[in-house]
Amino acid sequence: MTDLERKIYRIIYNMSRFRRNPSMKELKRKTGKGEPEIRKAVNNLISRKELEWDKEKREWRFK
């Protein structure tokens, strides 16, 4: 897991504890990275089964 992936994972995990999903704007502000980099990191986390999106509940599931 890269530093950016770890940072995004922790942001999503911590915000989801309060039943809130971070927006792209919040992720950009908190990581200092652009949208393409964030999307790539999130897709990498999903492909490695670190993160999973539950469409019904509209929330993240964690490994």
mmCIF file of the N, C-alpha and C atoms, coordinates in Angstrom:
data_MODEL
# 
_entry.id   MODEL 
# 
loop_
_atom_site.group_PDB 
_atom_site.id 
_atom_site.type_symbol 
_atom_site.label_atom_id 
_atom_site.label_alt_id 
_atom_site.label_comp_id 
_atom_site.label_asym_id 
_atom_site.label_entity_id 
_atom_site.label_seq_id 
_atom_site.pdbx_PDB_ins_code 
_atom_site.Cartn_x 
_atom_site.Cartn_y 
_atom_site.Cartn_z 
_atom_site.occupancy 
_atom_site.B_iso_or_equiv 
_atom_site.pdbx_formal_charge 
_atom_site.auth_seq_id 
_atom_site.auth_comp_id 
_atom_site.auth_asym_id 
_atom_site.auth_atom_id 
_atom_site.pdbx_PDB_model_num 
ATOM 1   N N  . MET A 1 1  ? 0.852   -1.174 0.000   1.00 0.00 ? 1  MET A N  1 
ATOM 2   C CA . MET A 1 1  ? 0.000   0.000  0.000   1.00 0.00 ? 1  MET A CA 1 
ATOM 3   C C  . MET A 1 1  ? 0.898   1.238  0.000   1.00 0.00 ? 1  MET A C  1 
ATOM 4   N N  . THR A 1 2  ? 0.654   2.132  -0.938  1.00 0.00 ? 2  THR A N  1 
ATOM 5   C CA . THR A 1 2  ? 1.454   3.357  -1.009  1.00 0.00 ? 2  THR A CA 1 
ATOM 6   C C  . THR A 1 2  ? 1.019   4.331  0.091   1.00 0.00 ? 2  THR A C  1 
ATOM 7   N N  . ASP A 1 3  ? 1.816   5.367  0.267   1.00 0.00 ? 3  ASP A N  1 
ATOM 8   C CA . ASP A 1 3  ? 1.481   6.376  1.283   1.00 0.00 ? 3  ASP A CA 1 
ATOM 9   C C  . ASP A 1 3  ? 0.139   7.033  0.994   1.00 0.00 ? 3  ASP A C  1 
ATOM 10  N N  . LEU A 1 4  ? -0.104  7.357  -0.284  1.00 0.00 ? 4  LEU A N  1 
ATOM 11  C CA . LEU A 1 4  ? -1.368  7.987  -0.650  1.00 0.00 ? 4  LEU A CA 1 
ATOM 12  C C  . LEU A 1 4  ? -2.541  7.047  -0.407  1.00 0.00 ? 4  LEU A C  1 
ATOM 13  N N  . GLU A 1 5  ? -2.396  5.777  -0.763  1.00 0.00 ? 5  GLU A N  1 
ATOM 14  C CA . GLU A 1 5  ? -3.464  4.795  -0.535  1.00 0.00 ? 5  GLU A CA 1 
ATOM 15  C C  . GLU A 1 5  ? -3.748  4.651  0.956   1.00 0.00 ? 5  GLU A C  1 
ATOM 16  N N  . ARG A 1 6  ? -2.693  4.602  1.751   1.00 0.00 ? 6  ARG A N  1 
ATOM 17  C CA . ARG A 1 6  ? -2.859  4.481  3.204   1.00 0.00 ? 6  ARG A CA 1 
ATOM 18  C C  . ARG A 1 6  ? -3.565  5.714  3.767   1.00 0.00 ? 6  ARG A C  1 
ATOM 19  N N  . LYS A 1 7  ? -3.198  6.888  3.285   1.00 0.00 ? 7  LYS A N  1 
ATOM 20  C CA . LYS A 1 7  ? -3.812  8.132  3.756   1.00 0.00 ? 7  LYS A CA 1 
ATOM 21  C C  . LYS A 1 7  ? -5.295  8.176  3.389   1.00 0.00 ? 7  LYS A C  1 
ATOM 22  N N  . ILE A 1 8  ? -5.618  7.822  2.150   1.00 0.00 ? 8  ILE A N  1 
ATOM 23  C CA . ILE A 1 8  ? -7.012  7.821  1.708   1.00 0.00 ? 8  ILE A CA 1 
ATOM 24  C C  . ILE A 1 8  ? -7.815  6.784  2.485   1.00 0.00 ? 8  ILE A C  1 
ATOM 25  N N  . TYR A 1 9  ? -7.229  5.619  2.699   1.00 0.00 ? 9  TYR A N  1 
ATOM 26  C CA . TYR A 1 9  ? -7.900  4.568  3.471   1.00 0.00 ? 9  TYR A CA 1 
ATOM 27  C C  . TYR A 1 9  ? -8.249  5.079  4.865   1.00 0.00 ? 9  TYR A C  1 
ATOM 28  N N  . ARG A 1 10 ? -7.293  5.727  5.522   1.00 0.00 ? 10 ARG A N  1 
ATOM 29  C CA . ARG A 1 10 ? -7.523  6.231  6.883   1.00 0.00 ? 10 ARG A CA 1 
ATOM 30  C C  . ARG A 1 10 ? -8.574  7.348  6.889   1.00 0.00 ? 10 ARG A C  1 
ATOM 31  N N  . ILE A 1 11 ? -8.551  8.218  5.894   1.00 0.00 ? 11 ILE A N  1 
ATOM 32  C CA . ILE A 1 11 ? -9.548  9.291  5.812   1.00 0.00 ? 11 ILE A CA 1 
ATOM 33  C C  . ILE A 1 11 ? -10.937 8.698  5.661   1.00 0.00 ? 11 ILE A C  1 
ATOM 34  N N  . ILE A 1 12 ? -11.095 7.762  4.725   1.00 0.00 ? 12 ILE A N  1 
ATOM 35  C CA . ILE A 1 12 ? -12.399 7.136  4.492   1.00 0.00 ? 12 ILE A CA 1 
ATOM 36  C C  . ILE A 1 12 ? -12.838 6.366  5.738   1.00 0.00 ? 12 ILE A C  1 
ATOM 37  N N  . TYR A 1 13 ? -11.919 5.626  6.338   1.00 0.00 ? 13 TYR A N  1 
ATOM 38  C CA . TYR A 1 13 ? -12.254 4.847  7.536   1.00 0.00 ? 13 TYR A CA 1 
ATOM 39  C C  . TYR A 1 13 ? -12.713 5.754  8.673   1.00 0.00 ? 13 TYR A C  1 
ATOM 40  N N  . ASN A 1 14 ? -11.945 6.793  8.949   1.00 0.00 ? 14 ASN A N  1 
ATOM 41  C CA . ASN A 1 14 ? -12.285 7.681  10.072  1.00 0.00 ? 14 ASN A CA 1 
ATOM 42  C C  . ASN A 1 14 ? -13.581 8.431  9.836   1.00 0.00 ? 14 ASN A C  1 
ATOM 43  N N  . MET A 1 15 ? -13.813 8.887  8.623   1.00 0.00 ? 15 MET A N  1 
ATOM 44  C CA . MET A 1 15 ? -15.048 9.620  8.353   1.00 0.00 ? 15 MET A CA 1 
ATOM 45  C C  . MET A 1 15 ? -16.255 8.689  8.347   1.00 0.00 ? 15 MET A C  1 
ATOM 46  N N  . SER A 1 16 ? -16.065 7.449  7.918   1.00 0.00 ? 16 SER A N  1 
ATOM 47  C CA . SER A 1 16 ? -17.197 6.520  7.879   1.00 0.00 ? 16 SER A CA 1 
ATOM 48  C C  . SER A 1 16 ? -17.624 6.091  9.283   1.00 0.00 ? 16 SER A C  1 
ATOM 49  N N  . ARG A 1 17 ? -16.754 6.224  10.254  1.00 0.00 ? 17 ARG A N  1 
ATOM 50  C CA . ARG A 1 17 ? -17.133 5.909  11.635  1.00 0.00 ? 17 ARG A CA 1 
ATOM 51  C C  . ARG A 1 17 ? -18.246 6.830  12.115  1.00 0.00 ? 17 ARG A C  1 
ATOM 52  N N  . PHE A 1 18 ? -18.328 8.008  11.501  1.00 0.00 ? 18 PHE A N  1 
ATOM 53  C CA . PHE A 1 18 ? -19.370 8.972  11.848  1.00 0.00 ? 18 PHE A CA 1 
ATOM 54  C C  . PHE A 1 18 ? -20.474 8.996  10.793  1.00 0.00 ? 18 PHE A C  1 
ATOM 55  N N  . ARG A 1 19 ? -20.585 7.888  10.035  1.00 0.00 ? 19 ARG A N  1 
ATOM 56  C CA . ARG A 1 19 ? -21.626 7.731  9.001   1.00 0.00 ? 19 ARG A CA 1 
ATOM 57  C C  . ARG A 1 19 ? -21.557 8.838  7.954   1.00 0.00 ? 19 ARG A C  1 
ATOM 58  N N  . ARG A 1 20 ? -20.358 9.170  7.541   1.00 0.00 ? 20 ARG A N  1 
ATOM 59  C CA . ARG A 1 20 ? -20.185 10.222 6.559   1.00 0.00 ? 20 ARG A CA 1 
ATOM 60  C C  . ARG A 1 20 ? -19.138 9.782  5.549   1.00 0.00 ? 20 ARG A C  1 
ATOM 61  N N  . ASN A 1 21 ? -19.450 9.923  4.263   1.00 0.00 ? 21 ASN A N  1 
ATOM 62  C CA . ASN A 1 21 ? -18.495 9.605  3.209   1.00 0.00 ? 21 ASN A CA 1 
ATOM 63  C C  . ASN A 1 21 ? -17.826 10.895 2.746   1.00 0.00 ? 21 ASN A C  1 
ATOM 64  N N  . PRO A 1 22 ? -16.490 10.881 2.626   1.00 0.00 ? 22 PRO A N  1 
ATOM 65  C CA . PRO A 1 22 ? -15.810 12.094 2.187   1.00 0.00 ? 22 PRO A CA 1 
ATOM 66  C C  . PRO A 1 22 ? -16.091 12.371 0.716   1.00 0.00 ? 22 PRO A C  1 
ATOM 67  N N  . SER A 1 23 ? -16.231 13.625 0.376   1.00 0.00 ? 23 SER A N  1 
ATOM 68  C CA . SER A 1 23 ? -16.417 14.019 -1.016  1.00 0.00 ? 23 SER A CA 1 
ATOM 69  C C  . SER A 1 23 ? -15.045 14.097 -1.689  1.00 0.00 ? 23 SER A C  1 
ATOM 70  N N  . MET A 1 24 ? -15.067 14.175 -3.007  1.00 0.00 ? 24 MET A N  1 
ATOM 71  C CA . MET A 1 24 ? -13.809 14.318 -3.741  1.00 0.00 ? 24 MET A CA 1 
ATOM 72  C C  . MET A 1 24 ? -13.113 15.612 -3.334  1.00 0.00 ? 24 MET A C  1 
ATOM 73  N N  . LYS A 1 25 ? -13.893 16.660 -3.120  1.00 0.00 ? 25 LYS A N  1 
ATOM 74  C CA . LYS A 1 25 ? -13.327 17.954 -2.703  1.00 0.00 ? 25 LYS A CA 1 
ATOM 75  C C  . LYS A 1 25 ? -12.593 17.812 -1.369  1.00 0.00 ? 25 LYS A C  1 
ATOM 76  N N  . GLU A 1 26 ? -13.192 17.089 -0.432  1.00 0.00 ? 26 GLU A N  1 
ATOM 77  C CA . GLU A 1 26 ? -12.553 16.878 0.876   1.00 0.00 ? 26 GLU A CA 1 
ATOM 78  C C  . GLU A 1 26 ? -11.288 16.035 0.735   1.00 0.00 ? 26 GLU A C  1 
ATOM 79  N N  . LEU A 1 27 ? -11.344 14.991 -0.088  1.00 0.00 ? 27 LEU A N  1 
ATOM 80  C CA . LEU A 1 27 ? -10.158 14.159 -0.293  1.00 0.00 ? 27 LEU A CA 1 
ATOM 81  C C  . LEU A 1 27 ? -9.030  14.953 -0.938  1.00 0.00 ? 27 LEU A C  1 
ATOM 82  N N  . LYS A 1 28 ? -9.365  15.821 -1.885  1.00 0.00 ? 28 LYS A N  1 
ATOM 83  C CA . LYS A 1 28 ? -8.349  16.659 -2.529  1.00 0.00 ? 28 LYS A CA 1 
ATOM 84  C C  . LYS A 1 28 ? -7.707  17.598 -1.514  1.00 0.00 ? 28 LYS A C  1 
ATOM 85  N N  . ARG A 1 29 ? -8.534  18.180 -0.665  1.00 0.00 ? 29 ARG A N  1 
ATOM 86  C CA . ARG A 1 29 ? -8.017  19.114 0.348   1.00 0.00 ? 29 ARG A CA 1 
ATOM 87  C C  . ARG A 1 29 ? -7.151  18.392 1.382   1.00 0.00 ? 29 ARG A C  1 
ATOM 88  N N  . LYS A 1 30 ? -7.596  17.235 1.828   1.00 0.00 ? 30 LYS A N  1 
ATOM 89  C CA . LYS A 1 30 ? -6.888  16.523 2.894   1.00 0.00 ? 30 LYS A CA 1 
ATOM 90  C C  . LYS A 1 30 ? -5.610  15.841 2.415   1.00 0.00 ? 30 LYS A C  1 
ATOM 91  N N  . THR A 1 31 ? -5.569  15.420 1.129   1.00 0.00 ? 31 THR A N  1 
ATOM 92  C CA . THR A 1 31 ? -4.379  14.735 0.613   1.00 0.00 ? 31 THR A CA 1 
ATOM 93  C C  . THR A 1 31 ? -3.446  15.662 -0.141  1.00 0.00 ? 31 THR A C  1 
ATOM 94  N N  . GLY A 1 32 ? -3.981  16.757 -0.672  1.00 0.00 ? 32 GLY A N  1 
ATOM 95  C CA . GLY A 1 32 ? -3.159  17.645 -1.478  1.00 0.00 ? 32 GLY A CA 1 
ATOM 96  C C  . GLY A 1 32 ? -2.898  17.100 -2.876  1.00 0.00 ? 32 GLY A C  1 
ATOM 97  N N  . LYS A 1 33 ? -3.662  16.105 -3.292  1.00 0.00 ? 33 LYS A N  1 
ATOM 98  C CA . LYS A 1 33 ? -3.496  15.476 -4.605  1.00 0.00 ? 33 LYS A CA 1 
ATOM 99  C C  . LYS A 1 33 ? -4.670  15.818 -5.505  1.00 0.00 ? 33 LYS A C  1 
ATOM 100 N N  . GLY A 1 34 ? -4.506  15.539 -6.797  1.00 0.00 ? 34 GLY A N  1 
ATOM 101 C CA . GLY A 1 34 ? -5.556  15.802 -7.765  1.00 0.00 ? 34 GLY A CA 1 
ATOM 102 C C  . GLY A 1 34 ? -6.521  14.635 -7.885  1.00 0.00 ? 34 GLY A C  1 
ATOM 103 N N  . GLU A 1 35 ? -7.623  14.882 -8.586  1.00 0.00 ? 35 GLU A N  1 
ATOM 104 C CA . GLU A 1 35 ? -8.663  13.855 -8.744  1.00 0.00 ? 35 GLU A CA 1 
ATOM 105 C C  . GLU A 1 35 ? -8.166  12.580 -9.418  1.00 0.00 ? 35 GLU A C  1 
ATOM 106 N N  . PRO A 1 36 ? -7.370  12.657 -10.500 1.00 0.00 ? 36 PRO A N  1 
ATOM 107 C CA . PRO A 1 36 ? -6.910  11.406 -11.136 1.00 0.00 ? 36 PRO A CA 1 
ATOM 108 C C  . PRO A 1 36 ? -6.081  10.529 -10.192 1.00 0.00 ? 36 PRO A C  1 
ATOM 109 N N  . GLU A 1 37 ? -5.223  11.160 -9.388  1.00 0.00 ? 37 GLU A N  1 
ATOM 110 C CA . GLU A 1 37 ? -4.396  10.402 -8.444  1.00 0.00 ? 37 GLU A CA 1 
ATOM 111 C C  . GLU A 1 37 ? -5.253  9.745  -7.368  1.00 0.00 ? 37 GLU A C  1 
ATOM 112 N N  . ILE A 1 38 ? -6.248  10.457 -6.877  1.00 0.00 ? 38 ILE A N  1 
ATOM 113 C CA . ILE A 1 38 ? -7.132  9.924  -5.838  1.00 0.00 ? 38 ILE A CA 1 
ATOM 114 C C  . ILE A 1 38 ? -7.955  8.774  -6.382  1.00 0.00 ? 38 ILE A C  1 
ATOM 115 N N  . ARG A 1 39 ? -8.513  8.942  -7.582  1.00 0.00 ? 39 ARG A N  1 
ATOM 116 C CA . ARG A 1 39 ? -9.309  7.877  -8.194  1.00 0.00 ? 39 ARG A CA 1 
ATOM 117 C C  . ARG A 1 39 ? -8.475  6.622  -8.416  1.00 0.00 ? 39 ARG A C  1 
ATOM 118 N N  . LYS A 1 40 ? -7.239  6.794  -8.872  1.00 0.00 ? 40 LYS A N  1 
ATOM 119 C CA . LYS A 1 40 ? -6.350  5.650  -9.095  1.00 0.00 ? 40 LYS A CA 1 
ATOM 120 C C  . LYS A 1 40 ? -6.057  4.923  -7.778  1.00 0.00 ? 40 LYS A C  1 
ATOM 121 N N  . ALA A 1 41 ? -5.792  5.686  -6.724  1.00 0.00 ? 41 ALA A N  1 
ATOM 122 C CA . ALA A 1 41 ? -5.496  5.082  -5.418  1.00 0.00 ? 41 ALA A CA 1 
ATOM 123 C C  . ALA A 1 41 ? -6.709  4.333  -4.876  1.00 0.00 ? 41 ALA A C  1 
ATOM 124 N N  . VAL A 1 42 ? -7.907  4.917  -4.996  1.00 0.00 ? 42 VAL A N  1 
ATOM 125 C CA . VAL A 1 42 ? -9.125  4.250  -4.518  1.00 0.00 ? 42 VAL A CA 1 
ATOM 126 C C  . VAL A 1 42 ? -9.388  2.986  -5.339  1.00 0.00 ? 42 VAL A C  1 
ATOM 127 N N  . ASN A 1 43 ? -9.202  3.063  -6.654  1.00 0.00 ? 43 ASN A N  1 
ATOM 128 C CA . ASN A 1 43 ? -9.387  1.870  -7.491  1.00 0.00 ? 43 ASN A CA 1 
ATOM 129 C C  . ASN A 1 43 ? -8.391  0.779  -7.133  1.00 0.00 ? 43 ASN A C  1 
ATOM 130 N N  . ASN A 1 44 ? -7.159  1.157  -6.795  1.00 0.00 ? 44 ASN A N  1 
ATOM 131 C CA . ASN A 1 44 ? -6.167  0.166  -6.358  1.00 0.00 ? 44 ASN A CA 1 
ATOM 132 C C  . ASN A 1 44 ? -6.611  -0.501 -5.055  1.00 0.00 ? 44 ASN A C  1 
ATOM 133 N N  . LEU A 1 45 ? -7.136  0.287  -4.125  1.00 0.00 ? 45 LEU A N  1 
ATOM 134 C CA . LEU A 1 45 ? -7.613  -0.272 -2.859  1.00 0.00 ? 45 LEU A CA 1 
ATOM 135 C C  . LEU A 1 45 ? -8.787  -1.229 -3.096  1.00 0.00 ? 45 LEU A C  1 
ATOM 136 N N  . ILE A 1 46 ? -9.671  -0.868 -4.004  1.00 0.00 ? 46 ILE A N  1 
ATOM 137 C CA . ILE A 1 46 ? -10.821 -1.720 -4.311  1.00 0.00 ? 46 ILE A CA 1 
ATOM 138 C C  . ILE A 1 46 ? -10.360 -3.011 -4.987  1.00 0.00 ? 46 ILE A C  1 
ATOM 139 N N  . SER A 1 47 ? -9.436  -2.906 -5.931  1.00 0.00 ? 47 SER A N  1 
ATOM 140 C CA . SER A 1 47 ? -8.972  -4.100 -6.655  1.00 0.00 ? 47 SER A CA 1 
ATOM 141 C C  . SER A 1 47 ? -8.223  -5.069 -5.742  1.00 0.00 ? 47 SER A C  1 
ATOM 142 N N  . ARG A 1 48 ? -7.570  -4.558 -4.706  1.00 0.00 ? 48 ARG A N  1 
ATOM 143 C CA . ARG A 1 48 ? -6.882  -5.427 -3.741  1.00 0.00 ? 48 ARG A CA 1 
ATOM 144 C C  . ARG A 1 48 ? -7.775  -5.859 -2.584  1.00 0.00 ? 48 ARG A C  1 
ATOM 145 N N  . LYS A 1 49 ? -9.072  -5.539 -2.678  1.00 0.00 ? 49 LYS A N  1 
ATOM 146 C CA . LYS A 1 49 ? -10.067 -5.921 -1.670  1.00 0.00 ? 49 LYS A CA 1 
ATOM 147 C C  . LYS A 1 49 ? -9.832  -5.273 -0.315  1.00 0.00 ? 49 LYS A C  1 
ATOM 148 N N  . GLU A 1 50 ? -9.152  -4.135 -0.289  1.00 0.00 ? 50 GLU A N  1 
ATOM 149 C CA . GLU A 1 50 ? -8.973  -3.379 0.962   1.00 0.00 ? 50 GLU A CA 1 
ATOM 150 C C  . GLU A 1 50 ? -10.251 -2.599 1.277   1.00 0.00 ? 50 GLU A C  1 
ATOM 151 N N  . LEU A 1 51 ? -10.918 -2.098 0.215   1.00 0.00 ? 51 LEU A N  1 
ATOM 152 C CA . LEU A 1 51 ? -12.163 -1.345 0.332   1.00 0.00 ? 51 LEU A CA 1 
ATOM 153 C C  . LEU A 1 51 ? -13.220 -1.990 -0.552  1.00 0.00 ? 51 LEU A C  1 
ATOM 154 N N  . GLU A 1 52 ? -14.459 -1.859 -0.128  1.00 0.00 ? 52 GLU A N  1 
ATOM 155 C CA . GLU A 1 52 ? -15.578 -2.339 -0.939  1.00 0.00 ? 52 GLU A CA 1 
ATOM 156 C C  . GLU A 1 52 ? -16.751 -1.396 -0.730  1.00 0.00 ? 52 GLU A C  1 
ATOM 157 N N  . TRP A 1 53 ? -17.414 -1.016 -1.818  1.00 0.00 ? 53 TRP A N  1 
ATOM 158 C CA . TRP A 1 53 ? -18.548 -0.101 -1.746  1.00 0.00 ? 53 TRP A CA 1 
ATOM 159 C C  . TRP A 1 53 ? -19.830 -0.912 -1.684  1.00 0.00 ? 53 TRP A C  1 
ATOM 160 N N  . ASP A 1 54 ? -20.632 -0.705 -0.648  1.00 0.00 ? 54 ASP A N  1 
ATOM 161 C CA . ASP A 1 54 ? -21.938 -1.353 -0.515  1.00 0.00 ? 54 ASP A CA 1 
ATOM 162 C C  . ASP A 1 54 ? -22.975 -0.423 -1.137  1.00 0.00 ? 54 ASP A C  1 
ATOM 163 N N  . LYS A 1 55 ? -23.487 -0.800 -2.306  1.00 0.00 ? 55 LYS A N  1 
ATOM 164 C CA . LYS A 1 55 ? -24.414 0.071  -3.034  1.00 0.00 ? 55 LYS A CA 1 
ATOM 165 C C  . LYS A 1 55 ? -25.736 0.251  -2.310  1.00 0.00 ? 55 LYS A C  1 
ATOM 166 N N  . GLU A 1 56 ? -26.222 -0.789 -1.652  1.00 0.00 ? 56 GLU A N  1 
ATOM 167 C CA . GLU A 1 56 ? -27.512 -0.705 -0.964  1.00 0.00 ? 56 GLU A CA 1 
ATOM 168 C C  . GLU A 1 56 ? -27.452 0.253  0.222   1.00 0.00 ? 56 GLU A C  1 
ATOM 169 N N  . LYS A 1 57 ? -26.441 0.093  1.045   1.00 0.00 ? 57 LYS A N  1 
ATOM 170 C CA . LYS A 1 57 ? -26.310 0.926  2.246   1.00 0.00 ? 57 LYS A CA 1 
ATOM 171 C C  . LYS A 1 57 ? -25.589 2.241  1.967   1.00 0.00 ? 57 LYS A C  1 
ATOM 172 N N  . ARG A 1 58 ? -24.994 2.352  0.771   1.00 0.00 ? 58 ARG A N  1 
ATOM 173 C CA . ARG A 1 58 ? -24.234 3.526  0.383   1.00 0.00 ? 58 ARG A CA 1 
ATOM 174 C C  . ARG A 1 58 ? -23.154 3.858  1.409   1.00 0.00 ? 58 ARG A C  1 
ATOM 175 N N  . GLU A 1 59 ? -22.323 2.839  1.706   1.00 0.00 ? 59 GLU A N  1 
ATOM 176 C CA . GLU A 1 59 ? -21.225 3.023  2.654   1.00 0.00 ? 59 GLU A CA 1 
ATOM 177 C C  . GLU A 1 59 ? -20.080 2.113  2.268   1.00 0.00 ? 59 GLU A C  1 
ATOM 178 N N  . TRP A 1 60 ? -18.900 2.403  2.824   1.00 0.00 ? 60 TRP A N  1 
ATOM 179 C CA . TRP A 1 60 ? -17.707 1.617  2.558   1.00 0.00 ? 60 TRP A CA 1 
ATOM 180 C C  . TRP A 1 60 ? -17.626 0.441  3.526   1.00 0.00 ? 60 TRP A C  1 
ATOM 181 N N  . ARG A 1 61 ? -17.088 -0.658 3.052   1.00 0.00 ? 61 ARG A N  1 
ATOM 182 C CA . ARG A 1 61 ? -16.737 -1.798 3.913   1.00 0.00 ? 61 ARG A CA 1 
ATOM 183 C C  . ARG A 1 61 ? -15.228 -1.944 3.861   1.00 0.00 ? 61 ARG A C  1 
ATOM 184 N N  . PHE A 1 62 ? -14.648 -2.344 4.983   1.00 0.00 ? 62 PHE A N  1 
ATOM 185 C CA . PHE A 1 62 ? -13.201 -2.420 5.110   1.00 0.00 ? 62 PHE A CA 1 
ATOM 186 C C  . PHE A 1 62 ? -12.755 -3.841 5.349   1.00 0.00 ? 62 PHE A C  1 
ATOM 187 N N  . LYS A 1 63 ? -11.527 -4.123 4.948   1.00 0.00 ? 63 LYS A N  1 
ATOM 188 C CA . LYS A 1 63 ? -10.922 -5.441 5.132   1.00 0.00 ? 63 LYS A CA 1 
ATOM 189 C C  . LYS A 1 63 ? -10.715 -5.736 6.588   1.00 0.00 ? 63 LYS A C  1 
# 
